[in-house]
Every structure is written in structure tokens, then in C-alpha cells.
Amino acid sequence: MSNFRIPIESFEGGLAPGYFETDYPTFGNLNMAGKAEAINLNDPSYLAQGDGRTLLTSAQDEMRFLDEPVAENKTYAVGGETVYEVTPTSVSSIHTISGAEFEDVAYYQGDLYVSYNTSSDGVIAKYDISADTWTDSWQTGLNKDKPHRLLVGGLDFLYVANGNKVASYDGVNDIYTPDDLTLPEDDVIVSYQFTRNHLTILTNRPAITDGARSSVFLWDTNAPSWEVEYTFRERITNIFMLNGTPFVHYEDLGKARLGMLDGADIKPLASFGGSSPLWYQVTANKGFVAWVDGSDILVWGAPESYLESLMFPLMSAESGYEFNSVASPFGYLLVNSDDGTNYRTEIAENYAPNGYWKSLLVPISGNNKDGVIDSIRVDFEELPENRSFTVKLVDAKGNEKFSEEISEAGLVSYFKNVAITANSIRVEIHFDSITSSTVRIMSILLRGHTTK
């Protein structure tokens, strides 16, 4: 007989590599989750509940948000035929263009600009906020059904993506240039950002399809052509700047990934289970990159500069819903989701109900010896009144070998002698449905032995 310990002394590993590949992942470290939903590891010294959601509206639109405030607690969004004003407590329709399919929204020199497609044309509309007047066809003739991403930057210009062209608007001199930059004909601009005094332009070729190849062009916004082109076999879907670092989401070897862009190279940072997000599905949240991944909002980053980076699911959608877009104009997440028929626009508030953390599956037997779990100990911050969580032990076939709800107010640890025989085991923490406060789990320890 030999004794063993399975210590989970922290949760700072986030999601394990390949967490999405199988129901019972085994690869990684004990501080990593094999599965998780709606958890918070901003402080990796404990496991806490993720961000909760408060409903603002169930308007029938897939909204895309302006990811910045234009006044105290006010921003805008577009969806369907409608432009919306958004605050932390409300969503109000402020303008409708019949037959439009809105794409993006930008705030430039005190006015609002929105891009949309009609049945025959790509169009830019302008809202003079101070005069409360709309020009629905401020610019026309854009490529229909190409992404019309809007971006403010450089020497105070508004830029418009239009197929293989970048249009620009100089608001000071009221000059609109529809072809300020022309890229190769087969390229389609899907996203761009300003990096180191250049416009870094991401294209897919020949179109924005699963099989597309990607290029990144650098343009100083003054020269008649781009300076350099980096080509990639990976399909890159978005480029995003955080603290001066260009991040990209891309698809490679059948997986969606987050990476760091360094010239012609992509440094892989994390892989995840859904589809690679587009520009309106990525934001920054408290120093982390946050993005839409089906029914989850994933975040990646380091809680402090001296700590390792990690990835975890911070928020989950309403049951049966998937997220469409995310932004953080007020310093916390703003999301839109749908279930195929109904829509929800929500803000992050309080704590997520019913989230969970599940460890890797750990073998506890071998060489014709059975493994036996003798005891389980869970340490946590003082349990608030009326709060609880459930600890479970589950084997590789999904059999629940042990389950205990821990609910006594004031407790800081839980210990139980058990006698559980299994070939392998994983530990699960399931949070309760209360959202006004959170339970904080500090560590877990299993002790056991193998039989002779």
C-alpha cells in the first residue's frame, strides 16, 4: 500500500490546455481547470463566482456597441435598422432607417457615424448630436456586404473599411476620400487598429470564409501605398490593441486561438473551443482581453505584471442563449445575446449564479492496484450567511462518487473522511444561485492510498 496526496493549492492556472477537446481532460497542472463556467480568477489566490448579468432590454436586435463613453455613463449601439443610446440602466431607440442593416458605430469630433448596408449599397450615416439631426446618406457607394468597420485615429481622422479600400474623412477640413488606400483586389478588410503611428490593417483573402488566408498591412496613412505586407496561412479574424500590444484572434489547425502579433510572426497564447471572434466581439476588461466564445465570455491576461497569464470564463449567457457582442464602455462588460429568436442586452452586475470549476481528471490507481480516496478538505474564506457551495468527486465515467453541500455560516474549512474507490477522480466546485455576494475557495486537498 502507498499513500498519495492531490493538492490543489491555487487556481492560478486558469483553463487547462485542450480543456475543450474532451469531457474529462487530463493534461495540465493541478492548479488548472478541466472545465469551468462563470468563474473569476482576477485574484488567482482564490476561486470566486464570475460576473453576473442584469437585463437592460430584450429588443429584437443583434446589437454592436460603441466601446467608449461619449458622455458620463452614455454610449451608443447599432442593430438591425435601429441606432440605440445605451446607459448602465437603459437602452433607448433614437433613430431608425428602414431597410438598413447596421454594422458599426464611431464617435468622431462630437458626432456619431454609423455604417450600414441596404439591398443595393453600403452607406454611412451621420448624427449631429448637438443639433439632434441625422443625415442618413452622408456617404454612399460603398461595397455592399463587405465589413464596414469604422475607426478614429491617426492625426484625428475617421477611417472606413470598404472591401479592399480604406476611406478617410478629415473632419477639420470636411474632406472625404473614398480610396485613401487601395489594397490588392482580392483582399477584404475585416479589422484594423493604430499601432506605433501606423494603421495596421487585417485582411482575409479571397473573402471572409473559413478557408481564407490573411494579410497584415502597415500604412503610415500619408503615403500613397502601404509600407509592408505580412502574409499568414492562418485565418485571422480580428486585431485588438491592449496596452500597446497587438493581439489577434485566429484559426489554425482546426482550433480557435488568441495570439500576440509580432511582425510576420504570431506568438500563440491560448486555444479555445468556439469560433474566432470578430471586431465587435472583443474588448478589454480590467487589464484582460475579453471575447465572445459561444455562451461564454472568455478573458486572458495576467492579474499582475509579475504573474503568469491565464484564461478563464468570466461570464456565461442565459440558458439557451449565445453571445453576439461584447464591449466595456463603462468599465464593466456590456453584452448582447440571443437564443435564435429572442435577444438580451445586459450589463455585468453582482455575481454569476450556478457557476462551476472542475479539476483535471487525476489517475489514482495503477499496476493492478485500486485507488482509494480517504479524505477531502476544502479551505475557503468565511462562508457568508445564507451562502453555500457544493463539492463533488466524479470518476472518468461521470459517476458521482461523492457530493456535499457546504452551507454553515462562518465556516472557513470543510473536512470529511470518505472511502471512495476509483481508477481516476476529479474534484468539482459548484456555486449556488445567490448573486449578491460570492464564495471564495482557497484550496482543496485529497488524501488517499492504493491497495496492495
N, C-alpha and C positions, 0 to 999 in steps of 0.2 A: 504493500500500500504506500502511496505517496500523496502528500498534501499539495494543494495549489491555491493560489490567490488570483482573483481577477479584479485588479484595482482600476476604477475609473476616477482619477483624481482631479480631472478637469474636463471641460468640454471644448477646449480651445482649438481642436482640430476641425470643427465645423462638419460639413458633409464629407464623407469618405469618397475617394476617387472611385468612379464607377458605381456610385450609390443607386443609379437609375437602371443599371444593367440587369439586376436580378432582384427578386423579392427578399433574399437573405444574403446580402453582401458579406464577404469575409475579409476582403483586402483593405488594409489600413492599420491605423493605430487605435488603441483603446479609448483615446480621447475624441474619436470621430464617430459620427452618427451614420449608421447604415441606412436609416430612413428618418425623416423628420418633417414636421409641418408646423408652421406658425410658432417659431421659437425666436428668442432674442439672445444673441451672443455678443452684443456690443461691449459688454464687460464679460470676457470669457472665463472669469473666475467662478461664475455660476451660470446655470441654465435657467432661463426665465421664459415666461409667455411672450409671444410676439405681439405685433401691433394689432389692435382691434380696429373695427370699422364702424363708422357712423354714416347712415344713409343721408345723402343730400337731395337726390332726386331719382326717380325711376323713368325719366324722359326717354322716349324711344329713339335713342341715337347712340352710335358708337362715337364717343367724344375723343377729341385730341386737344390737349391743353397747351396754353402758353406757359412755359415753365419758368416764369418770373412774375413778380408782382408789378402791376402798373401804378398802384397806389397802396395805401395801407390796407392789407387784407383784401385785395381785389386783383383778379386776373381774368383771362378770357379763355374760351374754348370754342371749337367748331365741331359740328357733327351733322351729317345729313344735309338738309337745306338751311340749317339754323346756326347762328352765332349766339353764344351764351356769355353772360357775365357770371363769374364764379367768385364766391366768398367762402370763408370757412363754415358758413351756416346756410348757404343758399345757392341755387343755380337758377338764373333768370334768362329767358329768351329775349334778345334785344334786336334781332334782325333776321329776316328770312328772305331767301332768294329762291323762288320756285324753279324746280328743275336742277338746282345745283347739287353737287356732291363735294362738300368741303374737304380740304386736305390738310392745310396748315395755317398757322396764325403767327404774326410777328408784331411787336410793338416798336415803332421807329419814329423818333423825333416827335413824340406826343400823339401820334396817330396809330390806328390799328390797320394792319394789312392782312387779308385772308386770301388764300388760293383755293380755287375750286374748278371742277370740270363740269361741263354741260354735255348734252348729247353730241355736240359738234365741235367744242372748243375748250381750251384751257384759259382761265380768266383769273385776274387779280382784282379784288375789290378793296376799296379804301374807306375807312371810317374816320372822319374828322371828329375827334372826341369832344373838343371844346365847343364846336358848333352843333354837335349831335346830328351830323349829316353823312349820308352814305353815297358813295359813287360805286355802283355795283359793277360797272365795266370799266374800271380805271385803266387796266391794260388787258388786251385780248390777243388772240392769235397764238397762244401757247400750244405746245404739243398736247393734244388730248390724251388722257390716261397715262401720262408719264408723271413720276413723282415731282410735285412742285414744292419742294422743301424751301422754306424761307429762312434767311439768316441775316442778322445785323452784325456788322463788324468791320474790321479794317479801318480805314480813315472815314468812319461814320457813313457807311453805305448800307443799303438794303440789297441783298442778293437773292435771286430767284433761280432755282434749278429748273431746267426745261429740256428734258431729253439729254442731248449731248452738248447743250449750251448753258452758259451761266449768264443770266441777265443781271443788270445792276441798276440801281436808282440812287442818284445823288440828290438828296432832298434839299440841300442848301441851294443848289443851282437849278433844281427841278429838271434834271436830265435823266431820262430813262433810256438805257442802252440794251436792246434785246439780245445782242450777241457779243457781250463784252469779252467772252472767251468761248471758243469753239473747240470741242474735243473730237477725237475720231468718231466717225459716223455711227459705228455700231455700239458705242458706249452709251449707257444710260446712267445719269447721276442719281444715286439713291440717298446720299448723305454728304455733308461737308462740315468742317469746323475750321476755325482760325487757330493755327499753331505756329509760334515763332515768326510772326509777321507774314505768314503765308496763309493762303486759303488751301487747305488740304481737302481734296475732292475725291470722294469714293464713287467708283462706277462699277456696274456689272455689265458683262458683255456676253452674248449679244442682247440680252434682255434680263429682266429681274426674275429668272426662273431657277429651279433647283440645280440645273446643270451649268449655270453661268460661271464664267471666270471673272476675276475682279482686277481693277487697277486703282492705284492711288496716285493722283497728280498733285504736284506742288506748283502754285501760281502766286506770284507776288502782288497780283491784282492791278499792276500797272503795265507790265509787258504785254505785247500782242499775243503771246502764246505761253504755255506752261513751261516751267524750267526742267522738270524731271518727271518721269513716269516710272512707278514701281508696279510690276505685274505679279499676280498671285494666282495659283491654281485653286486656292480655297475660295469659296463664295463668301465674301464679306458683306454683311447686311447693314452695318452701322459703324460709325466712328463717333467717339464721345470723349470730350476733354474733361479731366478732373485734376485739379491742382497742377496744371501744366503738362500732364501726361496724356497722350492719346491712347485710348483703349478702343479695341474693335471687338465686335461680336461676329462670329463667322462659323461656317460649316466645313468640317474636314473629316475624312474617313468615316462618314456616316454619323458624326456627332456634332452637336452644337457646342461652341466653345467661346470663352472670353479670353482675349489676349491683349498684350501690350504691343503697340506698333512702334518699330524702330527702323525707319527707312524701309528697306526691302525685306525686312525680317519681321515675323510675328512671334513674340515670346508667349507660348501658351501658359495660361494662368489657371484655368478651371474648365471642366466639361460639365454639361448638364443635360437633362433628359428631353427637353422640348425643342422648339424651333428657335433659330437665331432671330433676335428681335430687330425691329425697325426703329427709325429715329424717335418716334413718338412713344416708344415702349421702353425707354431708358432714361434714368435720371440719376441725380446724386442725392444721397440720404445720409446725413451726419458723417460725412467723410467716406462713405461706401458708395460703390457703383451699384445701382439697383435697377432691376429689369423684370419684364414680364416673362414668365415661363408657365404658360397654361393657367392653372388655377393657383399658382404661387407667384409671389414676388420674391425673387432671389436677390441677395446682396453679397458683395465681395469686397474685402478690404481688410485693413489692419486696425484694430481698436486703438492702438497707439503705434507710433512710428518704430518703436523698438520691438514690437511684437510681430509674429508671423501673420500673414494674411490668411483669411479663411472665408468660406462661403456657407451661407445658411438661408433657409426660407423664413423671411421675416413676417410675411402676411399670407393668408390663404383667402380665397374668394368664398362667397356664399355657396352653399352646397348646390352642385349642378351648374355653377357659373364658371366662366373663364375670363381672365383679364384681357382687355383690349389695349389699354394705355395706362401710363403712369407719369406723374410729374411731382415736383416738390416745391411749388412756388411760395409756400408759407412756412417752409422749414420742416414740414412733415408730409407724408405721402398723400397724394390725391389720385384716385384710381377710377377707371370705368371698366365694367364687365358686362357680360350677357350670357344667357342660357340658350341662345338660339332664337328666342322670341322676345324676352324681357331684358331690360337694361337697368343697371345700377351705377350711379356715380356716388362715391363715398370718400370720406377723409379718414386718415388714421387717428384713432382716439382710444384711450384706455388700453386694455389688453385683450389678446385673442382668446376666445373660448375653445376648449377641446383640442388644443394643440398637443403634439407628442414628440418625443425623442426616443429612438430605438437604436441600441448599440449594434455593433457588428456581431455577426454570429461567431461565437468562440467555441472551438472544439475542446471538450473536456474529457475525452476518452481516447484510447488507442492501445495498440498491442494486445488486443483481446481483453482489455480492462475496461470496465464500466466507470463512467464518471458520475460522481455524486456531489451535488451542492449541499453543503451542511448549514450554511447561514447566509443571510443577506443583511447588509447595513446600508442605510441611506442617511446622509447628513444634509441638512438644509437650514436656511435662515428660519428664525422663529415663525411658526405657522400662524398666520392671522386667524382671528375668529371667523368661523363660518367658511373657511377655506379648506380645500382638500386636494390631494392628488393620488393617483393610483400607480403602484409599482407592480410590474408583471415580469415573469420569467417564461419565455416561449422557446420551444425547440425548433429544429430545422423544418419540421413538417407543419408548423403553425399551431401545434398543440399548446394550449395554455397550461403550463405546469404549476404556476403559482400566480395569485392575484390578491392584492391587499390595498384597500382604500385607507389612506392615512389622513385623519381629519381632526385630531385633537389639538385645539388651540394652545399655543405656547410651546409645542414640541420643537426640538431642534435636531432630533435624530430618531431613527427607527431601526430596531434590530429584531430579527426573527430567526430562530433555529428552524431549519427545514431539513427534509431528506428527499431530494429530488434526483432521480436517476435519468441521465440523458447522454446522448452522444455529443451534442453541442447545445449551446444555450445563448440566448440574447436577453438583455435587460431592456425593459420598456418603462418610460415615464409618461403617463397620460395626465394632462391637466384637466381641471374641472371646467364648468361652463361660466364661472363668475369672471367678469371683465373689469371690475372696479379696482382690483389690486392684483399682484402677481405672487406666485410661489417661486422661491429661488432655491434650486437644488445645487448643493456644493460638491458632493462626491458620492460614489457608490462603491461598495466592496462586497464581492462574493468570495466565500471560502468553501473549499471542498476537498475531496480526496478521490483517488482512483482505487477500485477494489483490487484484490490480489488475483 
